[in-house]
Amino acid sequence: MTTTTTLSARDTAFVRDFHTMSEFGATANGGVDRQAASIPDGQQRQWLKELLEAKGFTVKFDRAGNEWGLFEAVPGAPYVVVGSHMDSQPTAGRYDGAYGVLAAAHAAFRLVEKWGASGPDGQPKFNIAVVNWFNEEGSRFKPSMMGSSVYTGKLELETALATTDAVGVTVRDALDAIGCRGDYEGPEAAYCAEIHIEQGRSMEREGITIGLVHSNWAANKYEFVVHGEQAHTGSTVIADRKDALLGASMLVVAARELADKFPGVLHTSVGQLNVYPNSPVVVPSRVNLLLDLRSADEAVLAEADALLHRRIAEIERLANIMVERNHSHSWPVTPYQPEGVELAAKVAADLGLTSKQVMTLAGHDSTNMKDLVPTVMLFVPSVDGISHNEHEYTTDEDIVAGLAMLTEVVNRLCNGVLED
């Protein structure tokens, strides 16, 4: 990682904007709660709009709620899309996603200033578009990476807009309530770049400032509904019970046992349980739960998936319940374009920043974009690997180094370095 240095005036302005951005949806413990299309999400989107417009960018919302800051330096040319997401988990850190959007904005500001000062001979080949993707986290509306999935054609717009949250509010109504559903189709992309915190410990442990993401882990995500039968917790004989929560609990344990069977190679989790009727004296009749399996080894993922589904049949018998199996979404191991990884490595070397190739275990909007256009994904370190937690932290020196790295990567993309 970088050592402590005195920040330049431009870097100080970036850090100051980061702290301002972190006030939207701020929590008492130093994090944020800025779930998709919530009031704080709408407030920070308006703030970002004003920030971009003050620098001469045109801001538009597309039909899926993605926020675009457009600068057309070359009339009619496609755009280099750069950004991440500003929505968050319910009690989340300040850096996940949001850092990448603000870094994209400041990188774009620096490039536009450079183009303005260089005259006609210094103009780029491609325009630049800063993007704040809608509902990357998937905490309020499922699935995750919703906005980029619509933009890349992986999810139908109407399916996304009709999706409801836990209390029945649709994406369409939630976006309309904060004034962030437009009629823009989105720009034509030529390339894409995203920077993000690592959300792991490997870079910090190795003293690496920039992670060059070369591929993503595969993932299978499921929404299971465990069906039992409502009964009195005091008077109903144990043998007669069809306890949905018991069955759901056995699924939670089964997922962990699978991870233990493939240590370090397979990650599993159950991140959400909804219990009905959730009364202290009623045996639950239904539990909805989200379970996911992730691995960089698709053979391991397939084996674990088969073991899980065999285990479900056993759980149904042992708990006297029925499990409704719904596939949420999944993605395979897919590489980022090697030429983009090579470009990023050259930039890091030119800037004197230590780097190494890494994989991303989490999903990001860039994992959608790389299937559409050549995409560069970058990481900066996470202190102690903490993420999706209010104590998530990356040093100012590292976020500033990441900004410098992103700026030069986007500069070269805009100048057509990969065209040959």
C-alpha positions as a LaTeX table, in Angstrom:
\begin{tabular}{lrrr}
\hline
Residue & $x$ (\AA) & $y$ (\AA) & $z$ (\AA) \\
\hline
Met1 & 0.00 & 0.00 & 0.00 \\
Thr2 & 1.02 & 3.63 & $-0.28$ \\
Thr3 & 2.73 & 5.48 & 2.51 \\
Thr4 & 1.32 & 8.58 & 4.18 \\
Thr5 & 1.95 & 11.70 & 2.10 \\
Thr6 & 0.67 & 15.26 & 1.92 \\
Leu7 & $-2.27$ & 15.36 & $-0.46$ \\
Ser8 & $-2.42$ & 17.78 & $-3.37$ \\
Ala9 & $-5.19$ & 20.34 & $-3.60$ \\
Arg10 & $-7.06$ & 18.19 & $-6.18$ \\
Asp11 & $-6.74$ & 15.09 & $-4.02$ \\
Thr12 & $-7.87$ & 17.03 & $-0.96$ \\
Ala13 & $-10.97$ & 18.15 & $-2.88$ \\
Phe14 & $-11.70$ & 14.53 & $-3.77$ \\
Val15 & $-11.40$ & 13.41 & $-0.13$ \\
Arg16 & $-13.59$ & 16.32 & 0.94 \\
Asp17 & $-16.27$ & 15.29 & $-1.58$ \\
Phe18 & $-16.01$ & 11.72 & $-0.31$ \\
His19 & $-16.79$ & 12.84 & 3.23 \\
Thr20 & $-19.71$ & 14.96 & 1.98 \\
Met21 & $-21.09$ & 12.02 & 0.00 \\
Ser22 & $-20.84$ & 9.84 & 3.12 \\
Glu23 & $-23.26$ & 12.11 & 4.98 \\
Phe24 & $-26.20$ & 10.83 & 2.91 \\
Gly25 & $-27.80$ & 8.03 & 4.90 \\
Ala26 & $-25.06$ & 8.21 & 7.53 \\
Thr27 & $-25.43$ & 5.85 & 10.50 \\
Ala28 & $-24.39$ & 6.46 & 14.10 \\
Asn29 & $-21.52$ & 3.97 & 13.85 \\
Gly30 & $-19.81$ & 5.62 & 10.90 \\
Gly31 & $-21.43$ & 3.74 & 8.03 \\
Val32 & $-24.33$ & 4.41 & 5.68 \\
Asp33 & $-27.84$ & 3.09 & 5.04 \\
Arg34 & $-28.58$ & 4.08 & 1.47 \\
Gln35 & $-30.65$ & 1.27 & 0.02 \\
Ala36 & $-31.77$ & 1.50 & $-3.59$ \\
Ala37 & $-34.39$ & 4.18 & $-4.30$ \\
Ser38 & $-34.68$ & 5.11 & $-0.63$ \\
Ile39 & $-34.83$ & 8.78 & 0.39 \\
Pro40 & $-31.07$ & 8.91 & 1.18 \\
Asp41 & $-30.33$ & 7.27 & $-2.16$ \\
Gly42 & $-32.40$ & 9.93 & $-3.90$ \\
Gln43 & $-30.60$ & 12.67 & $-1.98$ \\
Gln44 & $-27.13$ & 11.48 & $-2.90$ \\
Arg45 & $-28.21$ & 11.05 & $-6.54$ \\
Gln46 & $-29.31$ & 14.69 & $-6.60$ \\
Trp47 & $-26.02$ & 15.72 & $-4.99$ \\
Leu48 & $-24.06$ & 13.78 & $-7.61$ \\
Lys49 & $-26.17$ & 15.37 & $-10.36$ \\
Glu50 & $-25.29$ & 18.84 & $-9.12$ \\
Leu51 & $-21.61$ & 17.92 & $-8.77$ \\
Leu52 & $-21.47$ & 16.68 & $-12.36$ \\
Glu53 & $-23.47$ & 19.55 & $-13.83$ \\
Ala54 & $-21.20$ & 22.08 & $-12.13$ \\
Lys55 & $-18.35$ & 20.64 & $-14.20$ \\
Gly56 & $-20.23$ & 20.86 & $-17.50$ \\
Phe57 & $-21.62$ & 17.31 & $-17.65$ \\
Thr58 & $-25.14$ & 16.52 & $-18.84$ \\
Val59 & $-26.95$ & 14.27 & $-16.36$ \\
Lys60 & $-29.68$ & 11.84 & $-17.43$ \\
Phe61 & $-31.54$ & 8.99 & $-15.75$ \\
Asp62 & $-32.32$ & 5.99 & $-17.88$ \\
Arg63 & $-35.46$ & 3.84 & $-17.73$ \\
Ala64 & $-33.92$ & 1.46 & $-15.17$ \\
Gly65 & $-32.83$ & 4.25 & $-12.83$ \\
Asn66 & $-29.14$ & 4.35 & $-13.78$ \\
Glu67 & $-27.68$ & 7.86 & $-13.43$ \\
Trp68 & $-25.43$ & 9.04 & $-16.26$ \\
Gly69 & $-23.08$ & 12.02 & $-16.31$ \\
Leu70 & $-22.19$ & 12.60 & $-19.96$ \\
Phe71 & $-19.42$ & 14.66 & $-21.50$ \\
Glu72 & $-19.38$ & 14.69 & $-25.29$ \\
Ala73 & $-15.94$ & 15.77 & $-26.43$ \\
Val74 & $-16.28$ & 14.05 & $-29.81$ \\
Pro75 & $-19.78$ & 14.50 & $-31.30$ \\
Gly76 & $-21.36$ & 11.16 & $-32.17$ \\
Ala77 & $-18.55$ & 8.99 & $-30.78$ \\
Pro78 & $-19.24$ & 6.17 & $-28.29$ \\
Tyr79 & $-18.41$ & 6.53 & $-24.60$ \\
Val80 & $-15.96$ & 5.10 & $-22.15$ \\
Val81 & $-18.28$ & 4.19 & $-19.26$ \\
Val82 & $-16.71$ & 4.60 & $-15.83$ \\
Gly83 & $-18.38$ & 4.23 & $-12.44$ \\
Ser84 & $-19.88$ & 1.91 & $-9.87$ \\
His85 & $-22.87$ & 2.20 & $-7.51$ \\
Met86 & $-23.90$ & 4.38 & $-4.57$ \\
Asp87 & $-26.66$ & 2.23 & $-3.09$ \\
Ser88 & $-25.76$ & 0.24 & 0.03 \\
Gln89 & $-26.72$ & $-2.57$ & 2.36 \\
Pro90 & $-28.93$ & $-1.65$ & 5.36 \\
Thr91 & $-25.98$ & $-0.94$ & 7.70 \\
Ala92 & $-23.01$ & $-0.70$ & 5.39 \\
Gly93 & $-19.63$ & 0.90 & 5.00 \\
Arg94 & $-19.00$ & 4.18 & 3.23 \\
Tyr95 & $-16.65$ & 2.83 & 0.56 \\
Asp96 & $-18.37$ & $-0.12$ & $-1.15$ \\
Gly97 & $-19.45$ & 1.12 & $-4.57$ \\
Ala98 & $-19.68$ & 4.78 & $-3.65$ \\
Tyr99 & $-15.91$ & 5.26 & $-3.80$ \\
Gly100 & $-15.94$ & 3.99 & $-7.36$ \\
Val101 & $-18.61$ & 6.46 & $-8.47$ \\
Leu102 & $-16.90$ & 9.47 & $-6.94$ \\
Ala103 & $-13.50$ & 8.37 & $-8.24$ \\
Ala104 & $-15.07$ & 8.07 & $-11.70$ \\
Ala105 & $-16.48$ & 11.58 & $-11.45$ \\
His106 & $-13.19$ & 13.13 & $-10.34$ \\
Ala107 & $-11.23$ & 11.17 & $-12.95$ \\
Ala108 & $-13.61$ & 12.52 & $-15.59$ \\
Phe109 & $-13.26$ & 16.07 & $-14.25$ \\
Arg110 & $-9.48$ & 15.84 & $-14.55$ \\
Leu111 & $-9.61$ & 14.50 & $-18.09$ \\
Val112 & $-12.12$ & 17.09 & $-19.28$ \\
Glu113 & $-9.91$ & 19.81 & $-17.82$ \\
Lys114 & $-6.91$ & 18.30 & $-19.60$ \\
Trp115 & $-8.76$ & 18.14 & $-22.91$ \\
Gly116 & $-9.84$ & 21.73 & $-22.55$ \\
Ala117 & $-6.29$ & 22.87 & $-22.01$ \\
Ser118 & $-4.70$ & 20.83 & $-24.79$ \\
Gly119 & $-6.51$ & 22.31 & $-27.78$ \\
Pro120 & $-7.79$ & 20.51 & $-30.91$ \\
Asp121 & $-4.75$ & 18.23 & $-31.22$ \\
Gly122 & $-5.27$ & 16.80 & $-27.74$ \\
Gln123 & $-8.86$ & 15.68 & $-28.09$ \\
Pro124 & $-9.80$ & 12.06 & $-27.30$ \\
Lys125 & $-11.29$ & 9.48 & $-29.65$ \\
Phe126 & $-14.11$ & 8.59 & $-27.27$ \\
Asn127 & $-16.44$ & 10.48 & $-24.99$ \\
Ile128 & $-16.74$ & 9.83 & $-21.26$ \\
Ala129 & $-19.78$ & 8.75 & $-19.23$ \\
Val130 & $-19.80$ & 8.61 & $-15.44$ \\
Val131 & $-22.37$ & 6.10 & $-14.21$ \\
Asn132 & $-24.07$ & 5.46 & $-10.88$ \\
Trp133 & $-25.67$ & 2.05 & $-11.44$ \\
Phe134 & $-29.05$ & 1.35 & $-9.84$ \\
Asn135 & $-29.50$ & $-1.35$ & $-7.18$ \\
Glu136 & $-26.15$ & $-3.10$ & $-7.40$ \\
Glu137 & $-26.47$ & $-4.39$ & $-3.85$ \\
Gly138 & $-29.83$ & $-6.12$ & $-4.21$ \\
Ser139 & $-30.67$ & $-5.52$ & $-0.55$ \\
Arg140 & $-34.04$ & $-3.86$ & $-1.16$ \\
Phe141 & $-34.83$ & $-5.29$ & $-4.58$ \\
Lys142 & $-33.62$ & $-8.60$ & $-5.99$ \\
Pro143 & $-31.60$ & $-9.44$ & $-7.99$ \\
Ser144 & $-28.39$ & $-7.55$ & $-7.38$ \\
Met145 & $-26.66$ & $-5.66$ & $-10.20$ \\
Met146 & $-30.13$ & $-4.79$ & $-11.51$ \\
Gly147 & $-29.36$ & $-1.56$ & $-13.35$ \\
Ser148 & $-26.34$ & $-2.89$ & $-15.21$ \\
Ser149 & $-28.23$ & $-6.11$ & $-16.00$ \\
Val150 & $-30.93$ & $-4.09$ & $-17.76$ \\
Tyr151 & $-28.39$ & $-1.94$ & $-19.59$ \\
Thr152 & $-26.49$ & $-4.99$ & $-20.85$ \\
Gly153 & $-29.68$ & $-6.82$ & $-21.87$ \\
Lys154 & $-29.42$ & $-9.57$ & $-19.27$ \\
Leu155 & $-32.63$ & $-8.52$ & $-17.50$ \\
Glu156 & $-35.84$ & $-7.26$ & $-19.10$ \\
Leu157 & $-36.71$ & $-3.69$ & $-18.17$ \\
Glu158 & $-40.32$ & $-4.48$ & $-17.31$ \\
Thr159 & $-39.25$ & $-7.39$ & $-15.11$ \\
Ala160 & $-36.95$ & $-5.07$ & $-13.19$ \\
Leu161 & $-39.54$ & $-2.29$ & $-12.83$ \\
Ala162 & $-42.19$ & $-4.73$ & $-11.58$ \\
Thr163 & $-39.92$ & $-6.17$ & $-8.88$ \\
Thr164 & $-41.18$ & $-5.47$ & $-5.35$ \\
Asp165 & $-39.45$ & $-4.96$ & $-2.03$ \\
Ala166 & $-40.45$ & $-6.62$ & 1.25 \\
Val167 & $-43.49$ & $-4.37$ & 1.70 \\
Gly168 & $-44.70$ & $-4.58$ & $-1.89$ \\
Val169 & $-43.30$ & $-1.33$ & $-3.34$ \\
Thr170 & $-42.26$ & $-1.78$ & $-6.97$ \\
Val171 & $-38.99$ & $-0.54$ & $-8.43$ \\
Arg172 & $-41.04$ & 1.64 & $-10.79$ \\
Asp173 & $-42.87$ & 3.37 & $-7.93$ \\
Ala174 & $-39.75$ & 3.68 & $-5.78$ \\
Leu175 & $-37.78$ & 5.33 & $-8.60$ \\
Asp176 & $-40.68$ & 7.66 & $-9.40$ \\
Ala177 & $-40.90$ & 8.65 & $-5.73$ \\
Ile178 & $-37.33$ & 9.97 & $-5.80$ \\
Gly179 & $-37.57$ & 11.36 & $-9.34$ \\
Cys180 & $-34.93$ & 9.02 & $-10.78$ \\
Arg181 & $-36.71$ & 7.10 & $-13.54$ \\
Gly182 & $-36.07$ & 8.69 & $-16.90$ \\
Asp183 & $-36.62$ & 7.83 & $-20.54$ \\
Tyr184 & $-32.96$ & 7.76 & $-21.58$ \\
Glu185 & $-31.72$ & 4.56 & $-23.23$ \\
Gly186 & $-28.17$ & 4.96 & $-21.98$ \\
Pro187 & $-25.08$ & 5.83 & $-24.04$ \\
Glu188 & $-23.35$ & 3.59 & $-26.56$ \\
Ala189 & $-20.39$ & 2.11 & $-24.71$ \\
Ala190 & $-16.98$ & 1.47 & $-26.28$ \\
Tyr191 & $-15.14$ & 0.49 & $-23.09$ \\
Cys192 & $-15.78$ & 0.36 & $-19.36$ \\
Ala193 & $-13.72$ & 0.84 & $-16.22$ \\
Glu194 & $-14.60$ & 0.43 & $-12.54$ \\
Ile195 & $-12.63$ & 0.81 & $-9.33$ \\
His196 & $-13.74$ & $-0.72$ & $-6.04$ \\
Ile197 & $-12.43$ & $-1.66$ & $-2.64$ \\
Glu198 & $-11.14$ & $-5.23$ & $-2.52$ \\
Gln199 & $-13.51$ & $-6.42$ & 0.24 \\
Gly200 & $-10.82$ & $-8.88$ & 1.28 \\
Arg201 & $-7.42$ & $-8.97$ & 2.98 \\
Ser202 & $-4.99$ & $-10.24$ & 0.34 \\
Met203 & $-3.84$ & $-6.87$ & $-0.98$ \\
Glu204 & $-3.33$ & $-5.37$ & 2.46 \\
Arg205 & $-1.38$ & $-8.43$ & 3.61 \\
Glu206 & 0.92 & $-8.24$ & 0.59 \\
Gly207 & 1.35 & $-4.46$ & 0.63 \\
Ile208 & $-0.25$ & $-4.05$ & $-2.82$ \\
Thr209 & $-1.86$ & $-0.75$ & $-3.79$ \\
Ile210 & $-3.72$ & $-1.75$ & $-6.98$ \\
Gly211 & $-5.50$ & $-5.01$ & $-7.72$ \\
Leu212 & $-5.77$ & $-5.91$ & $-11.40$ \\
Val213 & $-8.93$ & $-7.99$ & $-11.63$ \\
His214 & $-8.53$ & $-10.70$ & $-14.26$ \\
Ser215 & $-11.62$ & $-12.84$ & $-13.60$ \\
Asn216 & $-14.62$ & $-13.36$ & $-11.33$ \\
Trp217 & $-15.68$ & $-16.30$ & $-9.20$ \\
Ala218 & $-18.72$ & $-18.24$ & $-10.35$ \\
Ala219 & $-21.88$ & $-18.12$ & $-8.25$ \\
Asn220 & $-25.21$ & $-19.91$ & $-7.94$ \\
Lys221 & $-27.90$ & $-18.08$ & $-5.99$ \\
Tyr222 & $-31.18$ & $-19.58$ & $-4.82$ \\
Glu223 & $-34.35$ & $-18.43$ & $-3.14$ \\
Phe224 & $-35.75$ & $-21.37$ & $-1.20$ \\
Val225 & $-39.19$ & $-21.40$ & 0.40 \\
Val226 & $-39.54$ & $-23.91$ & 3.23 \\
His227 & $-43.18$ & $-24.92$ & 3.72 \\
Gly228 & $-44.38$ & $-26.38$ & 7.00 \\
Glu229 & $-47.58$ & $-26.18$ & 9.01 \\
Gln230 & $-48.60$ & $-23.61$ & 11.60 \\
Ala231 & $-49.13$ & $-25.05$ & 15.09 \\
His232 & $-49.00$ & $-24.20$ & 18.81 \\
Thr233 & $-45.47$ & $-24.28$ & 20.20 \\
Gly234 & $-46.68$ & $-25.47$ & 23.59 \\
Ser235 & $-49.37$ & $-28.00$ & 22.94 \\
Thr236 & $-48.42$ & $-29.59$ & 19.62 \\
Val237 & $-46.58$ & $-32.88$ & 20.03 \\
Ile238 & $-43.03$ & $-32.70$ & 18.62 \\
Ala239 & $-43.59$ & $-35.70$ & 16.37 \\
Asp240 & $-46.58$ & $-33.97$ & 14.77 \\
Arg241 & $-44.80$ & $-30.74$ & 13.95 \\
Lys242 & $-43.90$ & $-29.56$ & 10.46 \\
Asp243 & $-41.52$ & $-26.81$ & 11.53 \\
Ala244 & $-40.45$ & $-24.68$ & 8.57 \\
Leu245 & $-37.83$ & $-22.90$ & 10.65 \\
Leu246 & $-36.29$ & $-26.22$ & 11.64 \\
Gly247 & $-35.97$ & $-27.13$ & 7.98 \\
Ala248 & $-34.54$ & $-23.70$ & 7.13 \\
Ser249 & $-32.02$ & $-24.01$ & 9.96 \\
Met250 & $-30.89$ & $-27.36$ & 8.60 \\
Leu251 & $-30.33$ & $-25.70$ & 5.22 \\
Val252 & $-28.17$ & $-23.04$ & 6.87 \\
Val253 & $-26.05$ & $-25.74$ & 8.50 \\
Ala254 & $-25.88$ & $-27.73$ & 5.26 \\
Ala255 & $-24.52$ & $-24.68$ & 3.41 \\
Arg256 & $-21.77$ & $-24.22$ & 6.00 \\
Glu257 & $-20.89$ & $-27.91$ & 5.93 \\
Leu258 & $-20.42$ & $-27.67$ & 2.16 \\
Ala259 & $-17.98$ & $-24.79$ & 2.61 \\
Asp260 & $-16.08$ & $-26.87$ & 5.18 \\
Lys261 & $-15.92$ & $-29.75$ & 2.70 \\
Phe262 & $-14.09$ & $-27.53$ & 0.19 \\
Pro263 & $-12.05$ & $-25.24$ & 2.48 \\
Gly264 & $-10.89$ & $-22.04$ & 0.84 \\
Val265 & $-12.29$ & $-23.14$ & $-2.52$ \\
Leu266 & $-16.02$ & $-22.76$ & $-1.89$ \\
His267 & $-17.86$ & $-19.94$ & $-0.14$ \\
Thr268 & $-21.47$ & $-20.43$ & 0.95 \\
Ser269 & $-23.93$ & $-18.30$ & 2.87 \\
Val270 & $-27.51$ & $-17.74$ & 3.89 \\
Gly271 & $-27.86$ & $-13.99$ & 4.23 \\
Gln272 & $-31.60$ & $-13.57$ & 4.71 \\
Leu273 & $-34.40$ & $-15.42$ & 6.46 \\
Asn274 & $-38.05$ & $-14.31$ & 6.51 \\
Val275 & $-40.09$ & $-16.32$ & 8.99 \\
Tyr276 & $-43.90$ & $-16.51$ & 8.98 \\
Pro277 & $-45.85$ & $-15.85$ & 11.13 \\
Asn278 & $-42.83$ & $-15.04$ & 13.31 \\
Ser279 & $-44.78$ & $-15.30$ & 16.57 \\
Pro280 & $-43.25$ & $-16.62$ & 19.81 \\
Val281 & $-45.99$ & $-19.22$ & 20.33 \\
Val282 & $-46.46$ & $-20.43$ & 16.74 \\
Val283 & $-44.53$ & $-23.12$ & 14.92 \\
Pro284 & $-43.50$ & $-21.36$ & 11.67 \\
Ser285 & $-45.37$ & $-22.46$ & 8.58 \\
Arg286 & $-43.10$ & $-20.76$ & 6.03 \\
Val287 & $-39.54$ & $-19.51$ & 5.78 \\
Asn288 & $-38.07$ & $-17.73$ & 2.77 \\
Leu289 & $-34.30$ & $-17.82$ & 2.59 \\
Leu290 & $-31.57$ & $-16.79$ & 0.17 \\
Leu291 & $-28.66$ & $-19.18$ & $-0.20$ \\
Asp292 & $-25.62$ & $-18.81$ & $-2.44$ \\
Leu293 & $-22.62$ & $-20.88$ & $-3.47$ \\
Arg294 & $-19.46$ & $-19.30$ & $-4.94$ \\
Ser295 & $-16.22$ & $-20.71$ & $-6.27$ \\
Ala296 & $-13.47$ & $-20.02$ & $-8.78$ \\
Asp297 & $-13.58$ & $-23.73$ & $-9.69$ \\
Glu298 & $-16.72$ & $-24.49$ & $-11.66$ \\
Ala299 & $-16.29$ & $-28.23$ & $-11.14$ \\
Val300 & $-16.30$ & $-27.69$ & $-7.38$ \\
Leu301 & $-19.33$ & $-25.42$ & $-7.69$ \\
Ala302 & $-21.22$ & $-28.05$ & $-9.69$ \\
Glu303 & $-20.34$ & $-30.79$ & $-7.20$ \\
Ala304 & $-21.36$ & $-28.64$ & $-4.23$ \\
Asp305 & $-24.60$ & $-27.70$ & $-5.97$ \\
Ala306 & $-25.47$ & $-31.36$ & $-6.53$ \\
Leu307 & $-24.62$ & $-32.22$ & $-2.91$ \\
Leu308 & $-26.83$ & $-29.37$ & $-1.69$ \\
His309 & $-29.84$ & $-30.55$ & $-3.67$ \\
Arg310 & $-29.39$ & $-34.13$ & $-2.47$ \\
Arg311 & $-29.20$ & $-32.80$ & 1.07 \\
Ile312 & $-32.48$ & $-30.91$ & 0.57 \\
Ala313 & $-34.34$ & $-34.16$ & $-0.01$ \\
Glu314 & $-32.95$ & $-35.50$ & 3.26 \\
Ile315 & $-33.91$ & $-32.32$ & 5.12 \\
Glu316 & $-37.47$ & $-32.57$ & 3.81 \\
Arg317 & $-37.72$ & $-36.06$ & 5.28 \\
Leu318 & $-36.05$ & $-35.28$ & 8.61 \\
Ala319 & $-37.97$ & $-32.05$ & 9.31 \\
Asn320 & $-41.25$ & $-33.21$ & 7.73 \\
Ile321 & $-41.39$ & $-30.14$ & 5.51 \\
Met322 & $-41.27$ & $-29.29$ & 1.79 \\
Val323 & $-38.68$ & $-27.07$ & 0.14 \\
Glu324 & $-39.70$ & $-25.04$ & $-2.89$ \\
Arg325 & $-36.60$ & $-24.48$ & $-4.97$ \\
Asn326 & $-36.33$ & $-21.25$ & $-6.97$ \\
His327 & $-33.19$ & $-20.34$ & $-8.88$ \\
Ser328 & $-32.47$ & $-16.65$ & $-8.35$ \\
His329 & $-29.53$ & $-16.02$ & $-10.67$ \\
Ser330 & $-26.03$ & $-17.23$ & $-11.38$ \\
Trp331 & $-22.92$ & $-16.44$ & $-13.35$ \\
Pro332 & $-19.92$ & $-18.48$ & $-14.52$ \\
Val333 & $-16.20$ & $-17.85$ & $-14.14$ \\
Thr334 & $-15.46$ & $-15.41$ & $-16.94$ \\
Pro335 & $-12.25$ & $-13.47$ & $-17.55$ \\
Tyr336 & $-11.87$ & $-9.76$ & $-18.03$ \\
Gln337 & $-10.26$ & $-8.96$ & $-21.35$ \\
Pro338 & $-6.50$ & $-9.67$ & $-21.09$ \\
Glu339 & $-5.65$ & $-6.51$ & $-23.02$ \\
Gly340 & $-7.41$ & $-4.47$ & $-20.32$ \\
Val341 & $-5.51$ & $-6.23$ & $-17.55$ \\
Glu342 & $-2.26$ & $-5.62$ & $-19.44$ \\
Leu343 & $-3.13$ & $-1.95$ & $-19.92$ \\
Ala344 & $-3.81$ & $-1.55$ & $-16.20$ \\
Ala345 & $-0.53$ & $-3.25$ & $-15.31$ \\
Lys346 & 1.37 & $-0.81$ & $-17.57$ \\
Val347 & $-0.40$ & 2.17 & $-16.01$ \\
Ala348 & 0.39 & 0.99 & $-12.48$ \\
Ala349 & 4.05 & 0.55 & $-13.42$ \\
Asp350 & 4.18 & 3.99 & $-15.05$ \\
Leu351 & 2.67 & 5.56 & $-11.93$ \\
Gly352 & 5.00 & 3.66 & $-9.60$ \\
Leu353 & 2.13 & 1.81 & $-7.90$ \\
Thr354 & 2.54 & $-1.77$ & $-6.73$ \\
Ser355 & 0.02 & $-4.12$ & $-8.34$ \\
Lys356 & $-0.89$ & $-7.76$ & $-8.79$ \\
Gln357 & $-3.53$ & $-9.75$ & $-10.61$ \\
Val358 & $-6.51$ & $-10.79$ & $-8.46$ \\
Met359 & $-9.94$ & $-12.37$ & $-8.84$ \\
Thr360 & $-13.14$ & $-10.84$ & $-7.59$ \\
Leu361 & $-15.15$ & $-13.08$ & $-5.30$ \\
Ala362 & $-18.06$ & $-10.63$ & $-5.21$ \\
Gly363 & $-20.24$ & $-9.60$ & $-8.12$ \\
His364 & $-19.85$ & $-6.10$ & $-9.53$ \\
Asp365 & $-21.52$ & $-4.15$ & $-12.32$ \\
Ser366 & $-18.32$ & $-4.57$ & $-14.31$ \\
Thr367 & $-18.95$ & $-8.33$ & $-14.38$ \\
Asn368 & $-21.97$ & $-7.51$ & $-16.52$ \\
Met369 & $-20.22$ & $-4.85$ & $-18.57$ \\
Lys370 & $-17.26$ & $-7.05$ & $-19.51$ \\
Asp371 & $-19.68$ & $-9.26$ & $-21.44$ \\
Leu372 & $-20.66$ & $-6.22$ & $-23.53$ \\
Val373 & $-17.42$ & $-4.26$ & $-24.03$ \\
Pro374 & $-13.75$ & $-4.56$ & $-23.01$ \\
Thr375 & $-13.68$ & $-3.68$ & $-19.31$ \\
Val376 & $-10.96$ & $-2.84$ & $-16.78$ \\
Met377 & $-11.70$ & $-3.65$ & $-13.12$ \\
Leu378 & $-9.43$ & $-2.29$ & $-10.39$ \\
Phe379 & $-9.21$ & $-2.78$ & $-6.62$ \\
Val380 & $-7.72$ & $-0.76$ & $-3.78$ \\
Pro381 & $-7.06$ & $-2.40$ & $-0.39$ \\
Ser382 & $-9.60$ & $-2.85$ & 2.39 \\
Val383 & $-8.24$ & $-2.47$ & 5.91 \\
Asp384 & $-8.62$ & $-5.86$ & 7.65 \\
Gly385 & $-10.77$ & $-7.01$ & 4.72 \\
Ile386 & $-13.90$ & $-5.58$ & 6.38 \\
Ser387 & $-16.87$ & $-4.95$ & 4.08 \\
His388 & $-20.67$ & $-4.78$ & 4.23 \\
Asn389 & $-19.99$ & $-3.44$ & 7.70 \\
Glu390 & $-20.04$ & 0.07 & 9.16 \\
His391 & $-16.34$ & $-0.26$ & 10.04 \\
Glu392 & $-15.29$ & $-0.76$ & 6.41 \\
Tyr393 & $-12.25$ & 1.44 & 5.75 \\
Thr394 & $-9.66$ & 2.27 & 3.12 \\
Thr395 & $-6.98$ & 4.89 & 3.78 \\
Asp396 & $-7.09$ & 8.28 & 2.11 \\
Glu397 & $-3.69$ & 7.53 & 0.56 \\
Asp398 & $-5.07$ & 4.40 & $-1.10$ \\
Ile399 & $-8.27$ & 5.96 & $-2.41$ \\
Val400 & $-6.22$ & 8.81 & $-3.85$ \\
Ala401 & $-3.76$ & 6.38 & $-5.46$ \\
Gly402 & $-6.73$ & 4.52 & $-6.90$ \\
Leu403 & $-8.09$ & 7.77 & $-8.32$ \\
Ala404 & $-4.78$ & 8.48 & $-10.05$ \\
Met405 & $-4.75$ & 4.94 & $-11.43$ \\
Leu406 & $-8.33$ & 5.14 & $-12.69$ \\
Thr407 & $-7.76$ & 8.56 & $-14.26$ \\
Glu408 & $-4.84$ & 7.33 & $-16.36$ \\
Val409 & $-6.56$ & 4.07 & $-17.35$ \\
Val410 & $-9.61$ & 6.01 & $-18.55$ \\
Asn411 & $-7.38$ & 8.57 & $-20.25$ \\
Arg412 & $-5.75$ & 5.84 & $-22.33$ \\
Leu413 & $-9.08$ & 4.17 & $-23.07$ \\
Cys414 & $-10.54$ & 7.49 & $-24.23$ \\
Asn415 & $-7.48$ & 7.99 & $-26.46$ \\
Gly416 & $-8.08$ & 4.63 & $-28.12$ \\
Val417 & $-5.04$ & 2.76 & $-26.82$ \\
Leu418 & $-6.83$ & $-0.58$ & $-27.21$ \\
Glu419 & $-8.12$ & 0.16 & $-30.70$ \\
Asp420 & $-5.07$ & $-1.39$ & $-32.34$ \\
\hline
\end{tabular}
